Amino acid sequence: MPESRLDEIARHMAASPSVTHCYDRNTAPGWPYNLYTMVHGHSREECEQVVESLGRECNVSNHVMLYSKHEWKKTAMRYFMENE
């Protein structure tokens, strides 16, 4: 995403009920992507439809989708407290 629109686009994507995570990340040589979202759906096709729709709404077409192959751990965040 262009840095000038990153906050605007990230807020829009984060507001989607299909998006559970939305992060600003550093780019790297050969990897120009700076906004990451985690999209959930009942099928790969549903996830692709969500991403295409969000792209249209934000006027963004340059994206790559990465799919999970295996899940080793999934837990809710547990924050520590000083008393523990």
C-alpha positions in Angstrom: 0.0 0.0 0.0 1.2 3.5 -0.6 2.3 4.9 2.8 0.1 7.9 2.2 -3.0 5.6 2.2 -1.9 2.9 4.6 -3.9 4.0 7.6 -7.0 4.6 5.6 -6.9 1.2 3.8 -5.9 -0.6 7.0 -8.9 0.9 8.9 -11.2 -0.1 6.1 -9.9 -3.7 5.9 -9.8 -4.1 9.7 -13.5 -3.1 9.8 -14.5 -6.1 7.7 -16.0 -9.0 9.8 -14.0 -11.5 7.7 -10.7 -9.9 8.7 -9.4 -10.9 12.1 -5.8 -9.5 12.0 -4.5 -6.5 10.2 -0.8 -5.5 10.4 1.6 -2.9 9.1 4.8 -4.8 8.3 8.2 -4.0 6.9 8.9 -4.7 3.2 11.9 -6.6 2.0 13.9 -7.0 -1.2 11.6 -8.8 -3.6 8.6 -8.5 -1.2 7.0 -5.1 -1.5 3.9 -5.9 0.7 3.5 -3.7 3.8 -0.1 -4.5 4.9 -1.1 -8.0 6.0 -4.6 -9.2 6.9 -5.9 -12.6 8.0 -9.1 -13.4 6.2 -11.4 -16.2 7.2 -14.0 -18.0 5.2 -15.7 -21.4 4.8 -13.7 -22.1 1.6 -10.7 -20.8 -0.4 -13.2 -19.3 -2.9 -15.0 -17.4 -0.2 -11.7 -15.9 1.1 -10.7 -15.0 -2.5 -14.1 -13.2 -2.9 -13.5 -11.3 0.4 -10.0 -10.2 -0.8 -11.3 -9.2 -4.2 -14.1 -7.2 -2.7 -11.8 -5.4 -0.2 -9.4 -4.6 -3.0 -12.2 -3.1 -5.1 -13.5 -1.0 -2.2 -10.0 0.3 -1.5 -8.9 0.6 -5.1 -6.0 -1.8 -4.5 -5.2 -4.6 -7.0 -1.6 -5.6 -6.0 -1.9 -8.4 -3.5 -0.7 -12.0 -2.8 -2.7 -14.5 -0.9 -0.9 -17.0 1.3 -2.8 -20.1 2.5 -2.2 -22.1 5.6 -1.3 -25.8 5.0 -1.3 -26.9 8.6 -2.2 -25.4 12.0 0.1 -26.4 14.9 -1.3 -24.1 17.5 -4.4 -21.8 17.9 -5.2 -20.2 21.2 -6.6 -16.9 22.3 -4.2 -14.3 23.5 -3.3 -14.5 27.2 -1.9 -11.3 28.6 0.2 -11.5 31.8 -0.6 -9.5 34.9 1.9 -8.2 37.3 0.4 -10.2 40.1 1.1 -13.5 38.4 
